[in-house]
Amino acid sequence: MSNPKGKHVIIDPDNPVALGICDATGFVFKRTDLVKQMEWRGNSLKWTGFLVGKPYVDKPNEQLRTPLLKPDPVPVKDPRGQRASQVVWSNQNVNWEDLEIVDWASWDGTEDGVLAASEAERLLSLQTGNFPPSVSQGGGSPQAPELTQAQILQSLQNFNWGS
């Protein structure tokens, strides 16, 4: 550097000193006037790698500091909380073998625990007049009383079974 000038540097020709450039501003400073820029990382201050002139040093921001948290409380062994009300089920005192099983249909195509008939078997039973029992007789799907067997067969033949 030939004859550096700046508002932060006064050079004594009888006692020359090393010079440096501030990483934050680009101004020329005496090397002794450049300080490390520090920042909070975790619970300690760490050097950012910048050398900055003393007037331009940033104060480390406390927001970057990791908050100190208290440990979780020790849990109680075998806790027993108060209950607002006691729930009693209607079958609470009934043996498993004595429970009454009601009619049900599951998502996998079964009714009352027995596999439902395939589409071909249902179509055949409709063609032959063998209707399954109605719901009021203890199972099966209800048939609309206003439809005739011919109307049901016609609707089954017109249905797109492939989609």
VMD Tcl script that builds the backbone (N, CA, C; Angstrom):
set m [mol new atoms 489]
animate dup $m
set s [atomselect $m all]
$s set {name element resname resid chain x y z} {
  {N N MET 1 A 0.849 -1.166 0.000}
  {CA C MET 1 A 0.000 0.000 0.000}
  {C C MET 1 A 0.898 1.233 0.000}
  {N N SER 2 A 0.639 2.040 -0.933}
  {CA C SER 2 A 1.467 3.251 -1.014}
  {C C SER 2 A 0.738 4.417 -0.385}
  {N N ASN 3 A 1.267 4.871 0.719}
  {CA C ASN 3 A 0.754 6.035 1.416}
  {C C ASN 3 A -0.748 5.955 1.668}
  {N N PRO 4 A -1.213 4.958 2.444}
  {CA C PRO 4 A -2.642 4.842 2.708}
  {C C PRO 4 A -3.154 5.992 3.551}
  {N N LYS 5 A -4.380 6.397 3.273}
  {CA C LYS 5 A -5.024 7.465 4.013}
  {C C LYS 5 A -6.401 6.969 4.450}
  {N N GLY 6 A -6.933 7.604 5.419}
  {CA C GLY 6 A -8.277 7.282 5.868}
  {C C GLY 6 A -8.587 8.030 7.121}
  {N N LYS 7 A -9.866 8.113 7.444}
  {CA C LYS 7 A -10.230 8.865 8.634}
  {C C LYS 7 A -9.911 8.105 9.917}
  {N N HIS 8 A -9.625 6.785 9.809}
  {CA C HIS 8 A -9.353 5.987 10.995}
  {C C HIS 8 A -7.870 5.694 11.158}
  {N N VAL 9 A -7.008 6.180 10.222}
  {CA C VAL 9 A -5.591 5.843 10.269}
  {C C VAL 9 A -4.756 7.123 10.204}
  {N N ILE 10 A -3.848 7.222 11.134}
  {CA C ILE 10 A -2.830 8.270 11.087}
  {C C ILE 10 A -1.498 7.549 11.137}
  {N N ILE 11 A -0.690 7.730 10.082}
  {CA C ILE 11 A 0.575 7.008 9.971}
  {C C ILE 11 A 1.697 7.905 10.460}
  {N N ASP 12 A 2.481 7.370 11.354}
  {CA C ASP 12 A 3.670 8.053 11.852}
  {C C ASP 12 A 4.858 7.540 11.040}
  {N N PRO 13 A 5.532 8.374 10.240}
  {CA C PRO 13 A 6.647 7.889 9.420}
  {C C PRO 13 A 7.808 7.346 10.249}
  {N N ASP 14 A 7.973 7.819 11.468}
  {CA C ASP 14 A 9.078 7.340 12.301}
  {C C ASP 14 A 8.752 6.003 12.959}
  {N N ASN 15 A 7.455 5.700 13.123}
  {CA C ASN 15 A 7.048 4.472 13.786}
  {C C ASN 15 A 5.944 3.806 12.948}
  {N N PRO 16 A 6.279 3.156 11.827}
  {CA C PRO 16 A 5.242 2.559 10.995}
  {C C PRO 16 A 4.625 1.329 11.680}
  {N N VAL 17 A 3.303 1.088 11.416}
  {CA C VAL 17 A 2.581 -0.061 11.969}
  {C C VAL 17 A 1.882 -0.792 10.828}
  {N N ALA 18 A 1.517 -2.043 11.119}
  {CA C ALA 18 A 0.795 -2.834 10.120}
  {C C ALA 18 A -0.617 -2.287 9.971}
  {N N LEU 19 A -1.142 -2.374 8.744}
  {CA C LEU 19 A -2.486 -1.905 8.452}
  {C C LEU 19 A -3.364 -3.093 8.060}
  {N N GLY 20 A -4.662 -2.905 8.187}
  {CA C GLY 20 A -5.620 -3.935 7.788}
  {C C GLY 20 A -6.904 -3.297 7.313}
  {N N ILE 21 A -7.688 -4.050 6.589}
  {CA C ILE 21 A -8.957 -3.556 6.066}
  {C C ILE 21 A -10.094 -4.193 6.866}
  {N N CYS 22 A -11.034 -3.360 7.272}
  {CA C CYS 22 A -12.208 -3.815 8.037}
  {C C CYS 22 A -13.077 -4.684 7.127}
  {N N ASP 23 A -13.452 -5.875 7.602}
  {CA C ASP 23 A -14.297 -6.783 6.814}
  {C C ASP 23 A -15.737 -6.287 6.716}
  {N N ALA 24 A -16.178 -5.432 7.615}
  {CA C ALA 24 A -17.555 -4.943 7.596}
  {C C ALA 24 A -17.711 -3.722 6.697}
  {N N THR 25 A -16.741 -2.794 6.726}
  {CA C THR 25 A -16.898 -1.540 5.997}
  {C C THR 25 A -15.943 -1.376 4.825}
  {N N GLY 26 A -14.801 -2.031 4.848}
  {CA C GLY 26 A -13.793 -1.850 3.804}
  {C C GLY 26 A -12.855 -0.690 4.095}
  {N N PHE 27 A -12.977 -0.045 5.263}
  {CA C PHE 27 A -12.092 1.063 5.637}
  {C C PHE 27 A -10.746 0.504 6.081}
  {N N VAL 28 A -9.699 1.355 5.956}
  {CA C VAL 28 A -8.353 0.994 6.383}
  {C C VAL 28 A -8.198 1.368 7.851}
  {N N PHE 29 A -7.664 0.415 8.645}
  {CA C PHE 29 A -7.416 0.612 10.070}
  {C C PHE 29 A -6.015 0.135 10.395}
  {N N LYS 30 A -5.483 0.585 11.535}
  {CA C LYS 30 A -4.280 -0.039 12.064}
  {C C LYS 30 A -4.663 -1.453 12.462}
  {N N ARG 31 A -3.752 -2.389 12.268}
  {CA C ARG 31 A -4.044 -3.800 12.577}
  {C C ARG 31 A -4.394 -3.965 14.052}
  {N N THR 32 A -3.838 -3.153 14.887}
  {CA C THR 32 A -4.132 -3.239 16.328}
  {C C THR 32 A -5.538 -2.723 16.649}
  {N N ASP 33 A -6.158 -1.946 15.735}
  {CA C ASP 33 A -7.506 -1.423 15.960}
  {C C ASP 33 A -8.593 -2.341 15.391}
  {N N LEU 34 A -8.206 -3.429 14.741}
  {CA C LEU 34 A -9.173 -4.404 14.243}
  {C C LEU 34 A -9.415 -5.457 15.330}
  {N N VAL 35 A -10.685 -5.753 15.599}
  {CA C VAL 35 A -11.039 -6.732 16.636}
  {C C VAL 35 A -11.900 -7.836 16.016}
  {N N LYS 36 A -11.950 -8.951 16.702}
  {CA C LYS 36 A -12.763 -10.090 16.227}
  {C C LYS 36 A -14.236 -9.800 16.457}
  {N N GLN 37 A -15.051 -10.059 15.416}
  {CA C GLN 37 A -16.508 -9.923 15.547}
  {C C GLN 37 A -17.039 -11.219 16.144}
  {N N MET 38 A -17.718 -11.122 17.290}
  {CA C MET 38 A -18.215 -12.303 18.002}
  {C C MET 38 A -19.740 -12.415 17.827}
  {N N GLU 39 A -20.237 -13.661 17.973}
  {CA C GLU 39 A -21.667 -13.932 17.822}
  {C C GLU 39 A -22.029 -15.085 18.752}
  {N N TRP 40 A -23.263 -15.053 19.268}
  {CA C TRP 40 A -23.737 -16.149 20.108}
  {C C TRP 40 A -23.994 -17.377 19.246}
  {N N ARG 41 A -23.451 -18.492 19.635}
  {CA C ARG 41 A -23.726 -19.788 19.003}
  {C C ARG 41 A -23.854 -20.796 20.137}
  {N N GLY 42 A -25.066 -21.225 20.377}
  {CA C GLY 42 A -25.295 -22.088 21.535}
  {C C GLY 42 A -25.251 -21.241 22.787}
  {N N ASN 43 A -24.474 -21.671 23.779}
  {CA C ASN 43 A -24.371 -20.937 25.037}
  {C C ASN 43 A -23.063 -20.180 25.164}
  {N N SER 44 A -22.321 -20.032 24.079}
  {CA C SER 44 A -21.044 -19.329 24.160}
  {C C SER 44 A -20.869 -18.409 22.955}
  {N N LEU 45 A -19.966 -17.436 23.119}
  {CA C LEU 45 A -19.643 -16.521 22.030}
  {C C LEU 45 A -18.592 -17.168 21.142}
  {N N LYS 46 A -18.799 -17.113 19.832}
  {CA C LYS 46 A -17.860 -17.684 18.860}
  {C C LYS 46 A -17.450 -16.577 17.884}
  {N N TRP 47 A -16.229 -16.673 17.399}
  {CA C TRP 47 A -15.720 -15.721 16.432}
  {C C TRP 47 A -16.311 -16.034 15.060}
  {N N THR 48 A -16.807 -15.024 14.369}
  {CA C THR 48 A -17.415 -15.212 13.051}
  {C C THR 48 A -16.378 -15.316 11.947}
  {N N GLY 49 A -15.130 -14.956 12.215}
  {CA C GLY 49 A -14.072 -14.967 11.202}
  {C C GLY 49 A -13.821 -13.586 10.633}
  {N N PHE 50 A -14.588 -12.588 11.054}
  {CA C PHE 50 A -14.414 -11.214 10.564}
  {C C PHE 50 A -13.556 -10.415 11.531}
  {N N LEU 51 A -12.670 -9.586 10.971}
  {CA C LEU 51 A -11.941 -8.584 11.740}
  {C C LEU 51 A -12.546 -7.234 11.387}
  {N N VAL 52 A -13.038 -6.525 12.403}
  {CA C VAL 52 A -13.823 -5.315 12.191}
  {C C VAL 52 A -13.186 -4.172 12.982}
  {N N GLY 53 A -13.258 -2.961 12.418}
  {CA C GLY 53 A -12.777 -1.786 13.142}
  {C C GLY 53 A -13.583 -1.562 14.399}
  {N N LYS 54 A -12.900 -1.059 15.451}
  {CA C LYS 54 A -13.543 -0.903 16.759}
  {C C LYS 54 A -14.848 -0.102 16.708}
  {N N PRO 55 A -14.959 0.983 15.918}
  {CA C PRO 55 A -16.222 1.729 15.925}
  {C C PRO 55 A -17.384 0.966 15.279}
  {N N TYR 56 A -17.084 -0.099 14.517}
  {CA C TYR 56 A -18.120 -0.804 13.759}
  {C C TYR 56 A -18.413 -2.223 14.275}
  {N N VAL 57 A -17.922 -2.538 15.433}
  {CA C VAL 57 A -18.152 -3.864 16.004}
  {C C VAL 57 A -19.605 -3.955 16.473}
  {N N ASP 58 A -20.278 -5.021 16.090}
  {CA C ASP 58 A -21.659 -5.251 16.518}
  {C C ASP 58 A -21.668 -5.955 17.861}
  {N N LYS 59 A -22.602 -5.539 18.696}
  {CA C LYS 59 A -22.800 -6.225 19.972}
  {C C LYS 59 A -23.491 -7.555 19.680}
  {N N PRO 60 A -23.026 -8.681 20.238}
  {CA C PRO 60 A -23.669 -9.977 19.974}
  {C C PRO 60 A -25.146 -9.946 20.398}
  {N N ASN 61 A -26.002 -10.444 19.520}
  {CA C ASN 61 A -27.444 -10.414 19.750}
  {C C ASN 61 A -27.853 -11.580 20.650}
  {N N GLU 62 A -28.535 -11.264 21.732}
  {CA C GLU 62 A -28.974 -12.291 22.684}
  {C C GLU 62 A -30.028 -13.220 22.086}
  {N N GLN 63 A -30.681 -12.784 20.998}
  {CA C GLN 63 A -31.703 -13.620 20.369}
  {C C GLN 63 A -31.109 -14.905 19.799}
  {N N LEU 64 A -29.839 -14.871 19.434}
  {CA C LEU 64 A -29.200 -16.053 18.859}
  {C C LEU 64 A -28.730 -17.029 19.933}
  {N N ARG 65 A -28.849 -16.627 21.181}
  {CA C ARG 65 A -28.417 -17.480 22.280}
  {C C ARG 65 A -29.451 -18.572 22.528}
  {N N THR 66 A -28.985 -19.770 22.805}
  {CA C THR 66 A -29.889 -20.878 23.100}
  {C C THR 66 A -30.555 -20.641 24.456}
  {N N PRO 67 A -31.888 -20.733 24.525}
  {CA C PRO 67 A -32.543 -20.509 25.815}
  {C C PRO 67 A -32.216 -21.633 26.796}
  {N N LEU 68 A -32.101 -21.265 28.040}
  {CA C LEU 68 A -31.857 -22.257 29.085}
  {C C LEU 68 A -33.200 -22.793 29.569}
  {N N LEU 69 A -33.395 -24.080 29.421}
  {CA C LEU 69 A -34.648 -24.720 29.813}
  {C C LEU 69 A -34.432 -25.567 31.047}
  {N N LYS 70 A -35.411 -25.544 31.915}
  {CA C LYS 70 A -35.351 -26.401 33.095}
  {C C LYS 70 A -35.684 -27.830 32.673}
  {N N PRO 71 A -35.158 -28.807 33.368}
  {CA C PRO 71 A -35.508 -30.188 33.011}
  {C C PRO 71 A -36.972 -30.478 33.335}
  {N N ASP 72 A -37.529 -31.468 32.660}
  {CA C ASP 72 A -38.901 -31.883 32.927}
  {C C ASP 72 A -39.006 -32.424 34.350}
  {N N PRO 73 A -40.155 -32.251 34.974}
  {CA C PRO 73 A -40.305 -32.794 36.327}
  {C C PRO 73 A -40.290 -34.318 36.307}
  {N N VAL 74 A -39.886 -34.890 37.418}
  {CA C VAL 74 A -39.853 -36.347 37.541}
  {C C VAL 74 A -41.284 -36.853 37.597}
  {N N PRO 75 A -41.658 -37.823 36.753}
  {CA C PRO 75 A -43.042 -38.310 36.764}
  {C C PRO 75 A -43.355 -39.091 38.033}
  {N N VAL 76 A -44.634 -39.092 38.376}
  {CA C VAL 76 A -45.106 -39.811 39.552}
  {C C VAL 76 A -45.272 -41.279 39.186}
  {N N LYS 77 A -44.787 -42.169 40.053}
  {CA C LYS 77 A -44.925 -43.596 39.795}
  {C C LYS 77 A -46.359 -44.027 40.086}
  {N N ASP 78 A -46.966 -44.785 39.180}
  {CA C ASP 78 A -48.338 -45.283 39.291}
  {C C ASP 78 A -49.331 -44.159 39.611}
  {N N PRO 79 A -49.530 -43.217 38.703}
  {CA C PRO 79 A -50.448 -42.099 38.990}
  {C C PRO 79 A -51.901 -42.561 39.026}
  {N N ARG 80 A -52.681 -41.911 39.845}
  {CA C ARG 80 A -54.117 -42.188 39.947}
  {C C ARG 80 A -54.846 -40.862 39.940}
  {N N GLY 81 A -55.418 -40.496 38.809}
  {CA C GLY 81 A -56.143 -39.237 38.711}
  {C C GLY 81 A -57.599 -39.406 39.083}
  {N N GLN 82 A -58.271 -38.296 39.367}
  {CA C GLN 82 A -59.691 -38.350 39.689}
  {C C GLN 82 A -60.490 -38.482 38.400}
  {N N ARG 83 A -61.574 -39.209 38.474}
  {CA C ARG 83 A -62.457 -39.376 37.324}
  {C C ARG 83 A -63.689 -38.514 37.527}
  {N N ALA 84 A -64.123 -37.856 36.451}
  {CA C ALA 84 A -65.301 -37.001 36.541}
  {C C ALA 84 A -66.567 -37.842 36.706}
  {N N SER 85 A -66.634 -38.973 35.992}
  {CA C SER 85 A -67.793 -39.854 36.124}
  {C C SER 85 A -67.343 -41.272 35.810}
  {N N GLN 86 A -68.072 -42.224 36.305}
  {CA C GLN 86 A -67.740 -43.608 36.056}
  {C C GLN 86 A -68.612 -44.120 34.920}
  {N N VAL 87 A -67.978 -44.650 33.898}
  {CA C VAL 87 A -68.706 -45.162 32.740}
  {C C VAL 87 A -69.013 -46.633 32.983}
  {N N VAL 88 A -70.271 -47.008 32.814}
  {CA C VAL 88 A -70.682 -48.395 32.974}
  {C C VAL 88 A -71.287 -48.839 31.652}
  {N N TRP 89 A -70.733 -49.886 31.072}
  {CA C TRP 89 A -71.247 -50.420 29.817}
  {C C TRP 89 A -72.387 -51.381 30.110}
  {N N SER 90 A -73.294 -51.486 29.149}
  {CA C SER 90 A -74.466 -52.328 29.367}
  {C C SER 90 A -74.085 -53.802 29.445}
  {N N ASN 91 A -72.992 -54.194 28.802}
  {CA C ASN 91 A -72.591 -55.604 28.819}
  {C C ASN 91 A -71.397 -55.838 29.734}
  {N N GLN 92 A -71.210 -54.978 30.717}
  {CA C GLN 92 A -70.029 -55.059 31.567}
  {C C GLN 92 A -70.010 -56.346 32.396}
  {N N ASN 93 A -71.160 -56.796 32.849}
  {CA C ASN 93 A -71.200 -57.967 33.716}
  {C C ASN 93 A -71.689 -59.218 33.008}
  {N N VAL 94 A -71.597 -59.263 31.672}
  {CA C VAL 94 A -72.058 -60.405 30.887}
  {C C VAL 94 A -70.833 -61.204 30.435}
  {N N ASN 95 A -70.910 -62.514 30.554}
  {CA C ASN 95 A -69.809 -63.349 30.078}
  {C C ASN 95 A -69.684 -63.232 28.560}
  {N N TRP 96 A -68.489 -63.443 28.069}
  {CA C TRP 96 A -68.212 -63.336 26.633}
  {C C TRP 96 A -69.074 -64.307 25.825}
  {N N GLU 97 A -69.244 -65.504 26.344}
  {CA C GLU 97 A -70.018 -66.519 25.623}
  {C C GLU 97 A -71.495 -66.179 25.569}
  {N N ASP 98 A -71.996 -65.385 26.509}
  {CA C ASP 98 A -73.420 -65.069 26.593}
  {C C ASP 98 A -73.807 -63.803 25.818}
  {N N LEU 99 A -72.837 -63.135 25.182}
  {CA C LEU 99 A -73.161 -61.910 24.461}
  {C C LEU 99 A -74.001 -62.225 23.235}
  {N N GLU 100 A -74.960 -61.368 22.959}
  {CA C GLU 100 A -75.810 -61.539 21.784}
  {C C GLU 100 A -75.143 -60.845 20.596}
  {N N ILE 101 A -74.922 -61.580 19.519}
  {CA C ILE 101 A -74.291 -61.035 18.326}
  {C C ILE 101 A -75.393 -60.484 17.426}
  {N N VAL 102 A -75.310 -59.198 17.111}
  {CA C VAL 102 A -76.308 -58.589 16.236}
  {C C VAL 102 A -75.838 -58.698 14.792}
  {N N ASP 103 A -76.770 -58.519 13.850}
  {CA C ASP 103 A -76.420 -58.594 12.427}
  {C C ASP 103 A -75.428 -57.496 12.089}
  {N N TRP 104 A -74.464 -57.835 11.253}
  {CA C TRP 104 A -73.483 -56.837 10.835}
  {C C TRP 104 A -73.005 -57.174 9.438}
  {N N ALA 105 A -72.491 -56.194 8.763}
  {CA C ALA 105 A -71.893 -56.394 7.442}
  {C C ALA 105 A -70.549 -55.688 7.467}
  {N N SER 106 A -69.502 -56.381 7.087}
  {CA C SER 106 A -68.179 -55.776 7.147}
  {C C SER 106 A -67.778 -55.246 5.785}
  {N N TRP 107 A -66.687 -54.543 5.738}
  {CA C TRP 107 A -66.214 -53.933 4.493}
  {C C TRP 107 A -65.666 -54.959 3.520}
  {N N ASP 108 A -65.309 -56.146 3.976}
  {CA C ASP 108 A -64.695 -57.118 3.063}
  {C C ASP 108 A -65.727 -58.025 2.401}
  {N N GLY 109 A -67.003 -57.674 2.410}
  {CA C GLY 109 A -68.020 -58.420 1.670}
  {C C GLY 109 A -68.614 -59.575 2.449}
  {N N THR 110 A -68.582 -59.522 3.772}
  {CA C THR 110 A -69.189 -60.588 4.552}
  {C C THR 110 A -70.413 -60.041 5.267}
  {N N GLU 111 A -71.379 -60.914 5.500}
  {CA C GLU 111 A -72.561 -60.553 6.268}
  {C C GLU 111 A -72.754 -61.616 7.342}
  {N N ASP 112 A -72.923 -61.179 8.563}
  {CA C ASP 112 A -73.111 -62.085 9.699}
  {C C ASP 112 A -71.991 -63.114 9.795}
  {N N GLY 113 A -70.783 -62.734 9.404}
  {CA C GLY 113 A -69.649 -63.636 9.510}
  {C C GLY 113 A -69.558 -64.650 8.398}
  {N N VAL 114 A -70.490 -64.656 7.445}
  {CA C VAL 114 A -70.481 -65.594 6.325}
  {C C VAL 114 A -70.199 -64.792 5.072}
  {N N LEU 115 A -69.354 -65.311 4.195}
  {CA C LEU 115 A -69.027 -64.597 2.974}
  {C C LEU 115 A -70.278 -64.365 2.144}
  {N N ALA 116 A -70.417 -63.168 1.595}
  {CA C ALA 116 A -71.558 -62.847 0.746}
  {C C ALA 116 A -71.398 -63.559 -0.589}
  {N N ALA 117 A -72.505 -63.807 -1.243}
  {CA C ALA 117 A -72.488 -64.490 -2.540}
  {C C ALA 117 A -71.824 -63.608 -3.583}
  {N N SER 118 A -71.184 -64.247 -4.576}
  {CA C SER 118 A -70.546 -63.496 -5.653}
  {C C SER 118 A -71.617 -62.879 -6.545}
  {N N GLU 119 A -71.199 -61.989 -7.441}
  {CA C GLU 119 A -72.150 -61.324 -8.329}
  {C C GLU 119 A -72.850 -62.335 -9.238}
  {N N ALA 120 A -72.104 -63.326 -9.718}
  {CA C ALA 120 A -72.691 -64.342 -10.598}
  {C C ALA 120 A -73.748 -65.159 -9.842}
  {N N GLU 121 A -73.457 -65.512 -8.583}
  {CA C GLU 121 A -74.422 -66.272 -7.787}
  {C C GLU 121 A -75.674 -65.440 -7.498}
  {N N ARG 122 A -75.492 -64.141 -7.261}
  {CA C ARG 122 A -76.650 -63.286 -7.008}
  {C C ARG 122 A -77.499 -63.137 -8.264}
  {N N LEU 123 A -76.867 -62.999 -9.422}
  {CA C LEU 123 A -77.606 -62.886 -10.672}
  {C C LEU 123 A -78.383 -64.169 -10.956}
  {N N LEU 124 A -77.751 -65.336 -10.709}
  {CA C LEU 124 A -78.407 -66.624 -10.922}
  {C C LEU 124 A -79.615 -66.782 -9.995}
  {N N SER 125 A -79.461 -66.376 -8.726}
  {CA C SER 125 A -80.579 -66.515 -7.787}
  {C C SER 125 A -81.740 -65.603 -8.179}
  {N N LEU 126 A -81.433 -64.432 -8.744}
  {CA C LEU 126 A -82.505 -63.548 -9.208}
  {C C LEU 126 A -83.212 -64.129 -10.429}
  {N N GLN 127 A -82.460 -64.758 -11.323}
  {CA C GLN 127 A -83.060 -65.341 -12.525}
  {C C GLN 127 A -83.945 -66.538 -12.184}
  {N N THR 128 A -83.542 -67.308 -11.182}
  {CA C THR 128 A -84.326 -68.491 -10.801}
  {C C THR 128 A -85.449 -68.162 -9.822}
  {N N GLY 129 A -85.472 -66.937 -9.265}
  {CA C GLY 129 A -86.532 -66.556 -8.332}
  {C C GLY 129 A -86.204 -66.901 -6.892}
  {N N ASN 130 A -84.995 -67.342 -6.605}
  {CA C ASN 130 A -84.558 -67.629 -5.245}
  {C C ASN 130 A -84.059 -66.342 -4.603}
  {N N PHE 131 A -84.933 -65.578 -3.956}
  {CA C PHE 131 A -84.525 -64.320 -3.336}
  {C C PHE 131 A -84.005 -64.585 -1.937}
  {N N PRO 132 A -83.002 -63.841 -1.513}
  {CA C PRO 132 A -82.537 -63.978 -0.131}
  {C C PRO 132 A -83.604 -63.452 0.821}
  {N N PRO 133 A -83.585 -63.878 2.079}
  {CA C PRO 133 A -84.594 -63.393 3.030}
  {C C PRO 133 A -84.444 -61.897 3.247}
  {N N SER 134 A -85.552 -61.236 3.523}
  {CA C SER 134 A -85.506 -59.787 3.739}
  {C C SER 134 A -84.930 -59.495 5.114}
  {N N VAL 135 A -84.634 -58.232 5.356}
  {CA C VAL 135 A -84.043 -57.829 6.630}
  {C C VAL 135 A -84.980 -58.142 7.782}
  {N N SER 136 A -86.272 -57.968 7.559}
  {CA C SER 136 A -87.229 -58.236 8.642}
  {C C SER 136 A -87.278 -59.719 8.988}
  {N N GLN 137 A -86.861 -60.600 8.064}
  {CA C GLN 137 A -86.872 -62.039 8.337}
  {C C GLN 137 A -85.532 -62.516 8.897}
  {N N GLY 138 A -84.600 -61.587 9.188}
  {CA C GLY 138 A -83.370 -62.005 9.866}
  {C C GLY 138 A -82.123 -61.928 9.018}
  {N N GLY 139 A -82.061 -61.165 7.979}
  {CA C GLY 139 A -80.805 -61.014 7.241}
  {C C GLY 139 A -81.030 -60.772 5.781}
  {N N GLY 140 A -79.963 -60.572 5.039}
  {CA C GLY 140 A -80.045 -60.333 3.607}
  {C C GLY 140 A -80.345 -58.879 3.306}
  {N N SER 141 A -80.335 -58.528 2.029}
  {CA C SER 141 A -80.598 -57.146 1.651}
  {C C SER 141 A -82.062 -57.012 1.242}
  {N N PRO 142 A -82.709 -55.901 1.581}
  {CA C PRO 142 A -84.135 -55.733 1.247}
  {C C PRO 142 A -84.314 -55.476 -0.244}
  {N N GLN 143 A -85.401 -56.001 -0.806}
  {CA C GLN 143 A -85.742 -55.763 -2.210}
  {C C GLN 143 A -86.869 -54.735 -2.244}
  {N N ALA 144 A -86.797 -53.849 -3.222}
  {CA C ALA 144 A -87.844 -52.846 -3.356}
  {C C ALA 144 A -89.123 -53.544 -3.815}
  {N N PRO 145 A -90.226 -53.444 -3.097}
  {CA C PRO 145 A -91.436 -54.183 -3.452}
  {C C PRO 145 A -92.060 -53.687 -4.750}
  {N N GLU 146 A -91.796 -52.450 -5.169}
  {CA C GLU 146 A -92.428 -51.937 -6.377}
  {C C GLU 146 A -91.721 -52.405 -7.648}
  {N N LEU 147 A -90.523 -53.029 -7.559}
  {CA C LEU 147 A -89.816 -53.521 -8.744}
  {C C LEU 147 A -90.177 -54.983 -9.000}
  {N N THR 148 A -90.377 -55.303 -10.243}
  {CA C THR 148 A -90.635 -56.701 -10.597}
  {C C THR 148 A -89.311 -57.388 -10.874}
  {N N GLN 149 A -89.363 -58.717 -10.960}
  {CA C GLN 149 A -88.146 -59.482 -11.220}
  {C C GLN 149 A -87.567 -59.119 -12.583}
  {N N ALA 150 A -88.399 -58.871 -13.569}
  {CA C ALA 150 A -87.934 -58.491 -14.908}
  {C C ALA 150 A -87.209 -57.147 -14.860}
  {N N GLN 151 A -87.722 -56.196 -14.079}
  {CA C GLN 151 A -87.069 -54.897 -13.957}
  {C C GLN 151 A -85.701 -55.026 -13.278}
  {N N ILE 152 A -85.625 -55.888 -12.270}
  {CA C ILE 152 A -84.351 -56.093 -11.574}
  {C C ILE 152 A -83.335 -56.725 -12.517}
  {N N LEU 153 A -83.761 -57.760 -13.281}
  {CA C LEU 153 A -82.862 -58.421 -14.230}
  {C C LEU 153 A -82.386 -57.444 -15.297}
  {N N GLN 154 A -83.303 -56.600 -15.785}
  {CA C GLN 154 A -82.944 -55.619 -16.809}
  {C C GLN 154 A -81.898 -54.642 -16.265}
  {N N SER 155 A -82.063 -54.188 -15.011}
  {CA C SER 155 A -81.102 -53.244 -14.443}
  {C C SER 155 A -79.745 -53.912 -14.217}
  {N N LEU 156 A -79.733 -55.210 -13.852}
  {CA C LEU 156 A -78.467 -55.913 -13.666}
  {C C LEU 156 A -77.743 -56.132 -14.987}
  {N N GLN 157 A -78.474 -56.367 -16.053}
  {CA C GLN 157 A -77.846 -56.574 -17.359}
  {C C GLN 157 A -77.324 -55.261 -17.932}
  {N N ASN 158 A -77.957 -54.144 -17.618}
  {CA C ASN 158 A -77.530 -52.845 -18.130}
  {C C ASN 158 A -76.394 -52.230 -17.297}
  {N N PHE 159 A -76.130 -52.817 -16.124}
  {CA C PHE 159 A -75.091 -52.268 -15.249}
  {C C PHE 159 A -73.717 -52.593 -15.805}
  {N N ASN 160 A -72.792 -51.629 -15.746}
  {CA C ASN 160 A -71.435 -51.837 -16.222}
  {C C ASN 160 A -70.625 -52.487 -15.112}
  {N N TRP 161 A -70.467 -53.801 -15.143}
  {CA C TRP 161 A -69.796 -54.552 -14.081}
  {C C TRP 161 A -68.280 -54.389 -14.133}
  {N N GLY 162 A -67.723 -53.924 -15.255}
  {CA C GLY 162 A -66.267 -53.832 -15.400}
  {C C GLY 162 A -65.645 -52.660 -14.663}
  {N N SER 163 A -66.415 -51.634 -14.334}
  {CA C SER 163 A -65.790 -50.455 -13.708}
  {C C SER 163 A -66.000 -50.399 -12.232}
}
mol reanalyze $m
mol bondsrecalc $m
mol representation Tube
mol addrep $m
